[in-house]
Amino acid sequence: MEERFISSMIQCYFIALGVVMGGSIIGSIGAFATGEPPLTLMGRIAKGLRIWAVVAAIGGTFDAISNFEKGIFEGSTIDIFKQILLIITAMGGVQTALLILEWLIQEDIK
């Protein structure tokens, strides 16, 4: 693997982690301001942000689709493999964020 791709994987991981952590924490501040239970709402927000964190981490859906298209129609299987690795890495970042938030709010987010 080339060094630039590995740095992209690391960035995908932390972008996904940051989207879930940041979105749920800032969202819980809004819940506190409106009188709702912030920790309970933090878990709901984190659950709702999972797929959006993966999409944000891989750079939007059109790049992923174009990489899959290039892999299928041009015979470049390494592009498909790289895109799958980026998606799995982003999912790992999301799962790490959910685990940290579960530790923080002491509730099951699943």
TIPA-395632 format. One record per residue (C-alpha): x, y, z. Coordinates in steps of 0.2 Angstrom, whole numbers. Layout:
! TIPA-395632
node east: X, north: Y, up: Z
...
! end
This chain:
! TIPA-395632
node east: 0, north: 0, up: 0
node east: 6, north: 17, up: -4
node east: 9, north: 30, up: 10
node east: -4, north: 42, up: 4
node east: -18, north: 29, up: 5
node east: -13, north: 24, up: 23
node east: -14, north: 42, up: 28
node east: -31, north: 43, up: 20
node east: -36, north: 28, up: 30
node east: -31, north: 36, up: 46
node east: -40, north: 52, up: 41
node east: -56, north: 42, up: 37
node east: -55, north: 34, up: 54
node east: -54, north: 50, up: 64
node east: -66, north: 60, up: 53
node east: -79, north: 47, up: 57
node east: -75, north: 47, up: 75
node east: -76, north: 66, up: 76
node east: -92, north: 67, up: 67
node east: -101, north: 55, up: 79
node east: -92, north: 62, up: 95
node east: -94, north: 81, up: 90
node east: -112, north: 79, up: 83
node east: -118, north: 70, up: 98
node east: -110, north: 81, up: 111
node east: -115, north: 97, up: 103
node east: -133, north: 90, up: 100
node east: -134, north: 86, up: 118
node east: -130, north: 104, up: 123
node east: -145, north: 109, up: 112
node east: -156, north: 96, up: 122
node east: -150, north: 103, up: 138
node east: -155, north: 121, up: 132
node east: -173, north: 114, up: 128
node east: -175, north: 105, up: 144
node east: -173, north: 87, up: 137
node east: -162, north: 74, up: 145
node east: -145, north: 77, up: 137
node east: -137, north: 60, up: 140
node east: -151, north: 51, up: 133
node east: -153, north: 62, up: 118
node east: -134, north: 60, up: 115
node east: -136, north: 42, up: 113
node east: -150, north: 44, up: 100
node east: -140, north: 57, up: 91
node east: -125, north: 46, up: 90
node east: -136, north: 32, up: 83
node east: -143, north: 43, up: 70
node east: -126, north: 50, up: 64
node east: -118, north: 33, up: 61
node east: -121, north: 32, up: 42
node east: -118, north: 51, up: 40
node east: -101, north: 49, up: 48
node east: -96, north: 35, up: 36
node east: -102, north: 46, up: 21
node east: -93, north: 61, up: 27
node east: -77, north: 51, up: 31
node east: -76, north: 44, up: 13
node east: -78, north: 61, up: 5
node east: -96, north: 59, up: -1
node east: -105, north: 46, up: -10
node east: -101, north: 51, up: -28
node east: -82, north: 48, up: -26
node east: -86, north: 31, up: -19
node east: -97, north: 27, up: -33
node east: -85, north: 33, up: -46
node east: -71, north: 22, up: -38
node east: -82, north: 7, up: -39
node east: -87, north: 11, up: -57
node east: -68, north: 12, up: -61
node east: -65, north: -4, up: -53
node east: -79, north: -13, up: -61
node east: -79, north: -6, up: -79
node east: -60, north: -3, up: -81
node east: -54, north: -19, up: -72
node east: -45, north: -10, up: -58
node east: -49, north: -21, up: -44
node east: -36, north: -12, up: -32
node east: -48, north: 3, up: -33
node east: -63, north: -7, up: -26
node east: -52, north: -15, up: -13
node east: -45, north: 3, up: -7
node east: -63, north: 10, up: -7
node east: -69, north: -5, up: 4
node east: -54, north: -3, up: 16
node east: -59, north: 16, up: 18
node east: -77, north: 11, up: 22
node east: -72, north: -2, up: 34
node east: -59, north: 10, up: 42
node east: -73, north: 24, up: 44
node east: -85, north: 11, up: 52
node east: -71, north: 7, up: 64
node east: -70, north: 26, up: 69
node east: -89, north: 26, up: 71
node east: -89, north: 10, up: 82
node east: -75, north: 18, up: 93
node east: -85, north: 34, up: 95
node east: -100, north: 24, up: 100
node east: -90, north: 14, up: 113
node east: -83, north: 30, up: 120
node east: -100, north: 38, up: 121
node east: -107, north: 22, up: 129
node east: -94, north: 24, up: 143
node east: -98, north: 42, up: 145
node east: -117, north: 41, up: 146
node east: -118, north: 23, up: 154
node east: -131, north: 18, up: 142
node east: -132, north: 5, up: 128
node east: -133, north: 14, up: 111
node east: -136, north: 0, up: 100
! end
